[in-house]
């Protein structure tokens, strides 16, 4: 295996080993790490694995541990040893839907917590996770303990995406208008389109622009993201609440990233300025882990009751087990530690980008998990295809606009560990050098 390929594989294996910390033996952890990489496409069927000596040196394990891990994979039918040639990965089904154009070493396209390894895990008896106030687990508004931690009278949802979808289903009718920032969160744009509504871009930071847009379009609501996704910008938008209240227009405020503000303080909730017309969307996906699939909605009655009714007709209730686990995780994991780690990764990533790709530019994101990069003269829809050949997935800017604008922009997540971010920047630099 070429030195560069071995170095890249070593980074991926070490990252997977970090995620698999626990009580497993070193060989079992290594076998699991290699299996993970095969299932996500980072290792392709038919690939020759490094020799035991090469892999042991690259990942800092003993040769005996590596030999035992490869033996386990061969026994499980995932690898085969070919006499005089080495160990090869056999074909196995892929569980990832993002790798159609080849294996991805670093996924910068999804603005998510990359894995739960940053969490302090509580010691739990599984029975504790199944104790609910109702007994049957179908608590329509959610677990009382979790609701209390999140502010009391809230509706627990299956992530912020479900919350946005519920708000759209309750507040929108086909043909309605929604005022949005441009760029904005792609998941919200998808929900609005599904409801048959038209997203209208407006500069929400400009009171005059908001006033004119409300008068012209008479929107069903204004969608506000407290920490912009994709840009990471934090703007003062209290005037939006005042203007919407005066015009009797609702607000849906997405506060998914509000706890991840690095520079300055978190924006004040807009519900204070428009208490009877605001739906507030929150999530635990960015501060704990997306796999919990937990978010929440807050609104004044009777709007909250309408949201709860629509949700109950959709899925009856959110997972009681996830909610009980979230309570324990929230009590064991102050968000400040994760916020500080994300700020460190942001600074590491932007320094690496500035060094390797000086032509690119961006505003330092004040919050969130991603930055919004400008690539001069580039068509990022095409560039996103090219980066996959270098093992890096990116999100082109056109995804985040209701009109398909920003084709010279990329959203790049900086949430991965620094070693993977360095590898990603190397891949991006290679793709940039090859572009037309």
N, C-alpha and C positions, 0 to 999 in steps of 0.2 A: 504494500500500500504506500502511495506517495506520502511524503512527509506532511504536505499541506492537508491532505485528506485525513491523515491520522490525527493531526492537531485538531481539526474540526470535529472529528468523531470523539476525541477525548473530551472536548468541551461539552458536547451533548451528553456523553455518558456521565461525566462528573455532575452535571446539572440534574440528571435523573437520579443519580445516587443520593444527592442532597434531598430530593423530594421523597425518597424512599427510606429515609432514616427511621429507625424503629428497632424492633426486636429480631428481625430476620438476620440470618447469617450473612457475612459479606458476599459469599458466592451466590446466595439466593437473591440478594439485592442487585448484584451485577447482572444475573440472568434476567431479572425483572426489568432492569433498566434497558437492556438490549431488546427485550420483547417490546417494551413501550416504543422504542425508536423504530422498530420494524412495523408496528401497528399504525404509527402515524406517518409512515412513508419516508422518514429520515434515513432509514436503511432500506434499500430496495431488494426485492427477491432476486436471488442469483448472485448477490454481492459476496465477494470473498472477504471474510473478517480478518482483522490483523492477527498475526501469530500470537501465541500466548505470551511470549517475551515482550513483543511490541506493545500489546494492550496493557500488560502489567506495568510497564514503565510509564506509559502514557497517562494512566489513571491513578497511579500510586497504590496499587494493590500487589499482593504477592502473586507469583506465577502459579502457585498451587490454587489460590482462590480463583484465578482466571480459568485454569484448567477445569476446576470443579463446576464453574458456571457454564462453560461451553459443553461439558458432559451433560449437564441438566437439560440444556437446550436441545441437544441431540436426542436425549431420551424422550423428550416431549414432542419430537418430530418437527422442531422449528429450524434445526440446522442439520447438516450432514458433513461428516469428515470424508475427504477424498484423499486416498493414499498418495502421498508425495506431492499433494497440491495445496492442502489446507482445509479450513472449515468454511462452509458456504451457507448462506441464509436461504432457506427454502421459501417457496411462495406461501403466503398466508393472507387472509382477508384484511383489508384496510378499514379502519373505523373512522377515518377522517374524510370529510367532504371538501376540504380546502386544497387538496394536493393534486388536482387534475393535471397540472402542468409540470409535475415532477416533485421530488421530495423538498421539503422546506426545513432548513436548519433553524431559522429564527422567524417567528411569526410576529411582525410588527403591525399587522393589519387590524388586529383586534385589541381594542382598548379595555383590557380585562386584567384582573389579578392572575398572573400566569400559573400559579399553583398555590396550595395552602400551606407551604412549608414555613411561612413567616409566622404562623399561628402557634400560640402556646395551647396545647391540647389538654383539656381537663380530663381527670380520671372519672370515668362514668361506668356505671352498670347499665347494660342495654335496657334493662327494665325501667330505668329512670327516664329514658327517652320516650316511653310509651305511657307515661302517667299524665293524663290530661284531666281538666276539670269536668269535662263531659263524660269521660270514660270511653265513649265510642270514637272520639277523635275528630268528629265533624263539627268543629267550632267555627261557625260561619264567619265571624269577624277575626278569629285568630286566637292564639294562646294568650290568656290574660297577662301572664308574666312578661311575655315579649311585648305586648301592646303597651304595658306600663313603662317598659324601658324606652319605647319609641315615642312616648308622648301621651299615651292614654287612649283617647277616642280615635283610634285609627283602624283601618281595614288592612289586614295582612294579605299580600298578594304573592303570586308566583314570580317575583322579580319586578323591577321597574317597568319592563316591557309590557307585562300584563297590566300594570297600573295605567300606562299610557293608552293601551288598547281599550281598557274599560272606560276611561275618560272619553275617548273618541266615540265609543258606542253609545254612551249616555248623552253626550253633548252635541254630536254631529248628525246631520242628515245629508243625503246625497245633494251635491251642489253647493254646500256651505263653504265658506272661506275660513281659513285659519291663518293668522299672522305669525310668521316665524322669522327668526334671524337667519341670515345667509352668510356663512354656512351654519348648519345645525345638525342635530343628531339624526342619523340615517334611519334608525328604528322608528322614530316618531313620524318621519315623512312616510314611511311604509304604512304605519297604522292609519294615518290620515287618508292616504290613497285608498286603502282597503275600505274605509268608511264612505268613500265616494266624495270626499272633500278636496278642495284645492288649497294647497299651501301657497301663501303669498309672501314673498320676501320683503322685509322692511328693516331699516336700521333702528332697532329697539332702543339704542342708546340716545337717539335723537328725539326729544319730546315732540317737536314739530312734525317729524316724519310719522310718528305713531298716531298723533292726532289726525293727520291727513288720511292715513291708511284706514283708521277706524271709520271716519266719515265716508270714505269712498267705498269700502268693501263691506261694512257692517258685519264683521266676522262673528262666527259662533264663539270663538275664544282666541286669546293670544297665548301662544306656546312660548314659555320663557325657560331657558336653561341657566341656572344660577352660576355654574362654572361651564363655560361653553365647551361642548364636544362637537368639533374636533380641536378647537384652537387653544383651549386651556385658559382663555381670558376670563377675568372676573370684572364685570361692569356694574356700576351703580344704576339700578333699574327701578327704584322706588316710584319714579314718575309713571311707569307703566301701570302700576296698581291704581294710582290716583286717576289716571285718564280712563282706564277700563271701568272703574267703579262709577265715574261720572257718566259714562256712556252706557252703563248697564251691560257691559260685555264681560264674559267670564275670562278667567286666567287658568291655565294649567302650568304650574311651575314645577319643573323637573330639578329636584335637588339631589340627584343621584351622586354628584361629585362634591357636594357642599362641604363635606368633612375633610376634603383633600385640597385645601388651600394652603400653599406654601408661603406665599408672599402676601402679607396683610392678614386681614380677618375674613371669616366666612361672611358672605352676603346675608343681610337680614331677610327673613322669609317675607314674601310679598303678601301673604295672607293677612298680615297685620294691617295693611292698607286697603284690603278688599276682602274682609272676612267672610262675607256671605256669597262671594262669587269666585272663590279660588279653590282649585283642587291641587293639593301638594303631593308630589310623587317622590318617594324615597326608596332607597335600596341598601341592602347589606352586601351586594355583589362586589363593590369596589373597596370596601373596608375590611371584609372578612374573606369571602370566596364566592364566586359565581355559581359554583356547584350546589350551594344551598338552595338556590332559586327562591330567594326571599326578598320582598320589597313591601311597601305599604303606601296607602293613600290616606290623606287627611282632608276633610271638608266639613263644612257646617251642615247640620240637618236642614232640610230633608235630602240634600244632595248626597250625603254619605250613605243614607239608606238606599237610595236609587243605585248607587255604585255597588253596594253589597248585594242587592237583589240580582243585578245582572251577573255579578261574579258567581253567586250561588247557582244560578241557572247554567253556568258554564262548567264549573268544576267542583261544585258542592263545598269544597274547603281546601285550604292549603295544607301541605304535609305537616302533620303534628310532630313527626320525628325531627324534621328539619328545624321547626320552630323551637323545640325544646333544646336541641343542640345549639342553636343560635344564642339562646339565653346564656348558656354556659360559656360559650365563646366570647360573647360581649363582656361578660364579667371578668374574663381572664385576659382580654386583649385590648388595652386602651389604644385608641386609634392613633394617638400621637406617635407611637413607635413606628407604625407602618407609614405614616405620613412623612416622618423624618427619613425613612429608608427610601421612599419614592423620590423625595427631593434629592437625595444623594445619587440615585440612579439617573434622574433628569440631568443633573450637572455633569455626571460622567458621560452620558450619551451626547449631550450638546457639545462638550469639549472634543469628543472623538469625531463628531460630524464636522465641526469647524476645522479640525486638523486635516481630515481626509477629503472633505468636500467643501472647500472654501467658496465655491460658486453659489452654493445653496444659502438661503437666508430664512430667518424665522424670528418671531418675537418670543422671548423666553416665556413659556407657559407659567402662569401664576398658580395653577392648580390642575387637578386631573391626572391622567396617566399617559398623555400623548402631546406631541407638538405638531404644528401646522407649518410644513416646510414649503418654501417657494423654490421651484426648479426652473431657472430661466430658460425660456425657449423650448421647454419639454412638453410633450403630450403624456401626461402621467397615466392615462388609460393604457397606452402602449408600453410605457416604462414599467408599469406594474407587472406586465407579462414577462418582460425581460428580467426583472429582478428574481423571479422564481427560478430561472436558470442558474442563478448564483445562490440559491437556497434561502432567499429572503422573501417573505410575503409582505406587501404594503397595500394600503388602501388609497386609491386615487381620489382626488378632490371632488370629482363630479358626483360621487355618491352622496355628498353631504349638502347638495344644493337642490332645491325644488326645480330649478331650471337647467341642471346639468352644467353649471359653471365650474370655475376653479380647476380647469384641466391642466394647470401648471402647478398644482399643489398636491401634496401627499400628507395624509395623517400617519404619523409614525409613533407607535407606542414605545415608551421607555420603561415599561414595567418589568421587563426581563432582568435577570441578574447581570451584573456588569460584564462578566466574561462572555456571555452570549451577545450582549449589546456590541461588544468589540468585534465579534465575528460577523454580526449583522452589518456593521459599518464597512467592514472589509468587502462583504458581498455587494453592498450598495455602490461602493466606489468602483468595483469591477464592472458592474452593470452600467454605471454612468460613463465610464471610459469607453464602453463598447457601443453606446447608443448611436443612432444615425446622426 
